[in-house]
């Protein structure tokens, strides 16, 4: 089962803050120990599957053919390594590396990817209730996190779907937020009524009005489209199968990896 977690950060040493990060598999496993022993144990099983590939057209072609997933620059894994939500949660920690801190929580597009699958977002995204941290190739946002905003998945902290949706609506482009949120709804993770309640409690926080307007559009029945209007539509980046929020539309969701009630610690 998924359990709640208190996101209050414990003290950490200055030496740990300065630790280097990299795509090495052993370092990736050690990094997840910042979250929990359970996450570190799971990451150890992923070490042998982490592959350092050059950023080249040939590597990109392998990604497009579905032979590799790009966790971050120079760090790739075969898709089977990220087959479940637990695998993907641990993969985020592996991608961040030794710069990962215990108080950093998987959030935003990364949280949606953990639940929905597809291609990992670039960059990975974390939230920290503590001081802002700079990690190369990773977005770390500073924000207040209540205990009910965070749950544990495979020993890794991740924002609950309702909080994830609010962050997507407030902080991401409308097409990115809409695609991911529709995926969360279709997979049974999200109820828009909860998202609306969360937005109502923000009381005029930055970008809340924008988020509410986008939520209103998502909650509105989609108009019927004619064949002539859709035939010439060009797919954008967020429409490409495999993107976070699109996996539910291109393959049947797996009950063991998508529904929170089926995930074990």
Buried (B, 14 or more C-beta within 10 A) or exposed (E): EBEEBEBEBEEEEEEEEEBEBBBBBEBBBBBBBBBBEBBBBBBBEBBEBBBEBEEEEEBEEBBEEEEBBBBBBBBBBBBEBBBBBBBBBBBBBBBBBBBBBBBBBBBBBBBBBBBBBBBBBBBBBBBBBBEEBEBEBBBBBEBEBEEEBBBBBBBBBBBBBBBBBBBBBBBBEBEBBBBBBBBBBBBBBBBBEBBBEBBEEBEEEEEBEEBBEBBEEBEEEEEEEEEEEEEEEEEEEBBEEBBBBBBBBEEEBBEEBBBBEBBEE
